[in-house]
Amino acid sequence: MCRNIKPLFNFDPPATEEEIVSASLQFVRKLSGFTRPSKANEAVFEEAVLEVSAAARRLIDSLVTDAEPKSRAAYEEKRRAQNARRFAPRS
């Protein structure tokens, strides 16, 4: 779906509210097709972001796993390496 939406469950440290809202904003943008809504749609857009954020928080808080939490730093390093390969100049 959106490359900007990243996994938020089972990380050490846990996902912050800011990360959840950011992912929710990306999701609502994708669904609506708007990067920024018009003034007429601004209120419903913001309400949708809040509702998706609340649902995402409930989901993340409810999920269970026996796996050890993943290192956020290691995950980000892996993403950087993937992006470097993906966008590397080809010769």
Secondary structure, DSSP 8 states (H G I E B T S, - for coil): --TT----SSEES---HHHHHHHHHHHHHHHH--SS--TTTHHHHHHHHHHHHHHHHHHHHH---SS--EEHHHHHHHHHHHHHHHT----
